[in-house]
Amino acid sequence: MHRIIDRLEVRSEPVLYIDGRKVLDERGVRLISILDSVNSLLEASRKLGIPYSRVWEYIAKLERILKQEVIMVRRGGRGRGFKLTPEGLELVRYVKKIVKTSFEAVEAHIDVDIHIAGSDDLILDLFISEVKKKHGLTILYSKIGSLRGLSSILLGDAQIAPIHLIDPDTGEYNLPYVRKLGLERYVAILYGYYREVGFIHRQDIKISTIEDIIERGYRIVNRCRGSGIKVLLDKLIYEYAASQKLGVKETVNMLKGYEDEVDTHQEAISKILEGAADIAIGLRREAETHNLDFKPITWERFDFIITREIIDTEKWRHLYTLYTETMPKIIADIRGYRVTENFGEILHP
């Protein structure tokens, strides 16, 4: 078995190639070269002036191609940073050795009141825009997926993580993942709203289930690892595999486009509109906005994981008041959304 560094090549830009394939541009290479000298990914983002979401994209792309983890997020605690895996440390040392030209750190300090990191959502975009425009709170919203949002909470990078993660075994949303990551002592759950999720596709395609997609050979566009949509798709795949007495890996290989991952709803829709994919899983609102067909799958819970430290702050109390007063009004005007029965309640797991 070859070591990771036997597969790596850095060219003069500098650009990182793996097995002859360009993987990271210059900013990505710079990021890798400082991972052993920063305490968090947010610190790396600020030092290099790279958006926090882009930092996660670089690392996720590396891990996907290498099929090995580069960083590990510590479980059962917060604010202690991340740890490089042995392979990650080997990678960082190699890149630092090769990248000999010095560079000036940007130190792009972003003064924010609250960092929200997690799932991509239209309603949340509208709410944050309202808060920024009328109430003066500065919010950084990093759209990195639900599980990465929880990782950001663990890292101490974010105070709020919007998530919509279904537990395949119980069908329960969100709370099981808080428990799996050992976050009960450090966070609370702010109950949010329901979103209607389904298959989005062109009007000339007729499908109703994952079985139709697989057996008719349609191309799906997937979402990034750790996103709630990908977790839902994987659940559908497991259920189909079980019903057909197939292996999960065999079923994944039958589903065209499974490896084609994007980070946001908008990117998924663009793939369909451009003809690069036939189907995505997404929100009713996105389908109707772009005149695409929508086949419902479920109403999913979209909740907010919040750190207990922020609950005691004045900025949180201000944001919470705005949330409970403003969010229901926004939701009432948009089809495919509805408030939960316990909207606005805070659960301490």
C-alpha positions in Angstrom: 0.0 0.0 0.0 1.5 3.3 -1.1 1.8 6.2 1.4 -0.3 9.3 0.8 2.8 11.4 -0.1 3.7 9.1 -3.0 0.5 10.3 -4.7 1.0 14.0 -4.1 2.6 16.6 -6.4 2.9 20.4 -5.9 3.5 22.5 -8.9 4.9 26.0 -9.1 1.7 28.1 -8.7 1.6 26.3 -6.0 -1.2 23.9 -6.9 -1.8 20.5 -5.4 -2.2 17.5 -7.7 -3.2 14.0 -6.6 -2.6 11.2 -9.0 -2.2 13.8 -11.7 -5.5 15.5 -11.0 -5.6 19.2 -9.8 -7.3 19.2 -6.4 -6.3 22.5 -4.6 -5.6 25.9 -6.0 -3.0 28.3 -4.4 -5.3 29.3 -1.6 -6.1 25.7 -0.8 -2.4 24.9 -0.7 -1.7 27.8 1.6 -4.5 26.6 3.9 -3.0 23.1 4.2 0.4 24.6 4.9 -0.8 26.3 8.1 -3.2 23.7 9.6 -0.6 22.6 12.1 -0.2 26.2 13.4 -3.8 27.3 14.0 -6.2 26.3 16.8 -9.3 26.3 14.6 -10.6 26.4 11.1 -12.1 29.8 11.8 -8.6 31.1 12.7 -7.3 29.6 9.4 -10.1 31.3 7.5 -9.2 34.7 9.1 -5.5 34.4 8.6 -5.8 33.7 4.9 -8.9 35.7 4.1 -10.7 32.6 2.9 -14.5 32.2 3.5 -15.1 29.8 6.4 -17.3 27.7 4.1 -14.5 27.5 1.5 -12.1 26.2 4.2 -14.5 23.2 4.8 -14.8 22.7 1.0 -11.1 22.4 0.5 -10.7 19.9 3.3 -13.8 17.9 2.3 -12.5 17.7 -1.3 -9.1 16.4 -0.1 -10.7 13.8 2.1 -13.0 12.7 -0.6 -10.2 12.1 -3.1 -7.8 10.6 -0.7 -10.5 8.5 0.9 -8.9 9.3 4.3 -9.6 11.9 7.0 -7.2 14.8 7.2 -8.6 16.4 10.4 -10.5 15.0 13.4 -13.0 17.1 15.4 -12.7 16.3 19.1 -15.9 14.8 20.5 -17.4 15.3 23.9 -16.0 18.9 24.3 -15.7 22.3 22.8 -13.2 25.0 22.0 -10.1 22.8 22.0 -9.6 22.9 18.3 -9.2 20.1 15.9 -6.6 17.4 15.6 -4.7 16.4 12.4 -4.9 12.7 11.6 -1.5 10.9 11.1 -2.2 11.1 7.3 -3.2 14.8 7.7 0.0 15.6 9.6 2.0 13.9 6.9 0.2 15.9 4.3 0.8 19.2 6.0 4.5 18.5 6.6 4.9 17.6 3.0 3.2 20.7 1.7 5.1 23.0 4.1 8.3 21.5 2.9 7.5 22.0 -0.8 5.9 25.5 -0.5 9.1 27.4 0.1 7.9 30.9 -1.0 6.7 33.0 1.8 3.3 34.6 1.9 1.8 37.4 3.9 -1.1 36.4 6.1 -4.1 38.4 5.4 -5.4 38.5 9.0 -8.9 39.2 7.7 -10.5 39.9 11.1 -14.2 39.9 10.7 -16.0 41.5 13.6 -19.2 39.5 14.0 -21.7 39.3 16.8 -22.8 35.7 16.0 -21.4 33.0 13.8 -24.1 30.7 12.3 -22.6 27.6 10.6 -24.6 24.7 9.2 -27.3 24.0 6.7 -28.3 26.2 3.8 -31.8 27.6 4.1 -33.8 30.3 2.3 -35.9 31.3 5.4 -32.7 31.7 7.4 -31.2 33.9 4.7 -34.3 36.2 4.8 -34.3 36.4 8.5 -30.5 37.2 8.7 -31.0 39.9 6.0 -33.8 41.4 8.1 -31.8 41.4 11.3 -28.8 43.0 9.6 -30.8 45.7 7.9 -33.1 46.8 10.8 -31.4 45.7 14.0 -27.7 46.2 13.6 -26.5 42.7 14.6 -23.6 41.4 12.5 -24.1 37.8 11.7 -21.7 35.6 9.7 -23.7 32.7 8.0 -21.5 29.9 6.8 -23.4 27.3 4.6 -21.4 24.2 5.3 -24.0 21.5 5.9 -25.6 20.2 9.1 -22.9 17.8 10.4 -20.1 20.3 9.6 -22.2 22.9 11.6 -22.1 20.6 14.6 -18.4 20.2 14.0 -18.0 23.9 14.1 -19.8 24.0 17.4 -17.3 21.4 18.7 -14.4 23.4 17.4 -15.7 26.6 19.2 -15.9 28.3 15.8 -19.7 28.9 15.8 -22.4 29.7 18.3 -25.4 28.4 16.3 -25.7 25.5 13.9 -28.9 25.1 11.9 -29.4 21.4 11.2 -31.9 18.9 9.7 -30.5 15.4 10.3 -32.7 12.4 10.3 -31.7 9.4 12.3 -32.1 6.4 9.9 -32.9 4.0 12.8 -35.6 6.0 14.6 -36.7 8.6 12.1 -36.1 11.3 14.7 -34.6 14.6 13.7 -31.5 16.3 15.2 -31.4 15.3 18.8 -29.9 11.9 18.2 -26.9 13.6 16.5 -26.4 15.9 19.4 -26.1 12.8 21.6 -23.9 10.9 19.2 -21.4 13.8 19.3 -21.5 14.1 23.1 -22.7 17.7 22.9 -25.5 17.5 25.6 -23.5 19.4 28.2 -22.5 22.2 25.9 -25.6 23.0 23.8 -29.3 23.5 23.7 -31.8 23.0 20.9 -33.9 25.9 19.7 -36.9 24.4 17.9 -37.6 25.8 14.5 -39.8 24.9 11.5 -40.7 22.2 9.0 -39.5 22.2 5.4 -41.2 20.2 2.7 -38.5 18.2 0.9 -38.8 16.1 -2.3 -37.4 15.1 -5.6 -36.9 18.1 -8.0 -36.7 17.5 -11.7 -37.6 18.7 -15.1 -41.2 18.5 -16.2 -40.5 15.9 -18.9 -39.3 13.4 -16.2 -41.9 11.2 -14.5 -40.7 9.7 -11.2 -42.1 9.2 -7.7 -39.6 7.2 -5.7 -35.9 6.4 -5.4 -36.7 3.1 -7.1 -37.9 5.0 -10.3 -34.6 7.0 -10.3 -32.4 3.9 -10.0 -34.2 1.6 -12.3 -34.7 4.2 -15.1 -31.1 5.4 -15.0 -31.7 9.0 -14.2 -28.7 11.1 -12.9 -29.0 12.6 -9.5 -27.0 15.5 -8.1 -26.0 14.8 -4.5 -25.2 17.2 -1.6 -22.0 17.4 0.3 -21.0 14.9 3.0 -22.6 15.8 6.3 -25.6 17.6 4.8 -29.1 16.7 5.9 -30.1 16.1 2.3 -27.4 13.6 1.8 -28.3 11.8 5.0 -31.9 11.6 3.7 -30.8 10.3 0.3 -28.6 7.6 2.1 -31.7 6.6 4.1 -33.7 6.1 0.9 -30.9 4.1 -0.6 -30.6 1.8 2.4 -34.4 1.2 2.4 -34.4 0.4 -1.3 -31.4 -1.9 -0.9 -33.1 -3.8 1.9 -36.4 -4.1 -0.1 -34.5 -5.5 -3.1 -32.1 -7.7 -1.0 -29.1 -5.8 -2.4 -26.0 -4.5 -0.8 -25.8 -0.8 -0.1 -22.6 -0.4 -2.1 -24.1 -2.2 -5.0 -27.1 0.1 -4.9 -25.0 3.2 -4.7 -23.1 2.1 -7.8 -26.5 1.7 -9.6 -27.5 5.3 -8.8 -26.0 7.6 -11.4 -24.5 10.8 -10.1 -24.2 9.8 -6.4 -20.6 11.0 -6.4 -21.6 14.4 -7.9 -21.7 16.6 -4.8 -22.6 20.2 -4.4 -22.8 22.4 -1.3 -26.1 24.4 -1.7 -29.6 24.1 -3.0 -28.9 26.7 -5.6 -25.9 24.7 -7.0 -28.1 21.5 -7.2 -30.8 23.4 -9.1 -28.2 24.8 -11.5 -27.0 21.3 -12.3 -30.6 20.4 -13.4 -31.2 23.6 -15.4 -27.8 23.1 -17.2 -28.6 19.5 -18.0 -25.8 18.1 -16.0 -28.2 16.2 -13.8 -31.8 15.0 -14.0 -32.9 15.0 -10.3 -32.0 16.6 -7.0 -33.5 16.3 -3.5 -34.4 19.7 -2.3 -37.1 22.1 -1.2 -40.5 22.8 -2.8 -39.8 26.5 -2.8 -36.6 26.0 -4.9 -38.5 23.8 -7.4 -41.4 26.2 -7.9 -39.1 29.2 -8.2 -37.4 27.6 -11.2 -40.5 26.1 -12.7 -39.4 22.5 -12.0 -41.5 19.6 -10.9 -41.6 18.5 -7.2 -42.5 15.1 -5.8 -42.8 15.3 -1.9 -40.8 12.9 0.3 -41.3 14.3 3.8 -41.6 17.4 6.0 -38.3 17.6 7.8 -37.5 19.4 11.1 -35.1 22.3 10.8 -33.8 23.2 14.2 -30.9 25.3 15.7 -28.2 24.0 18.0 -27.0 26.8 20.2 -24.1 26.9 22.6 -25.1 27.4 26.3 -22.5 30.2 26.6 -24.4 32.4 24.1 -27.7 31.9 25.9 -26.5 34.1 28.7 -25.6 37.0 26.5 -27.5 40.2 25.6 -27.0 39.7 21.9 -28.6 36.2 22.1 -31.6 37.6 24.0 -32.0 40.3 21.3 -31.7 37.7 18.5 -34.1 35.3 20.2 -36.7 38.0 20.5 -36.4 38.8 16.8 -36.5 35.1 15.9 -39.8 34.4 17.8 -41.4 37.6 16.5 -40.2 37.7 12.9 -39.6 34.2 11.7 -43.3 33.1 11.8 -44.3 36.1 9.7 -41.6 35.2 7.1 -42.6 31.5 7.1 -46.3 32.3 6.6 -45.6 33.9 3.3 -43.6 31.0 1.8 -45.1 27.7 0.5 -43.3 24.6 1.7 -42.5 25.9 5.2 -44.5 25.8 8.4 -43.6 26.4 12.1 -43.3 23.4 14.4 -45.7 22.8 17.2 -43.0 23.8 19.7 -41.5 26.6 17.7 -39.3 28.9 19.8 -39.0 26.5 22.7 -35.5 25.7 24.0 -34.6 22.2 25.0 -31.6 21.4 27.2 -30.8 17.8 26.2 
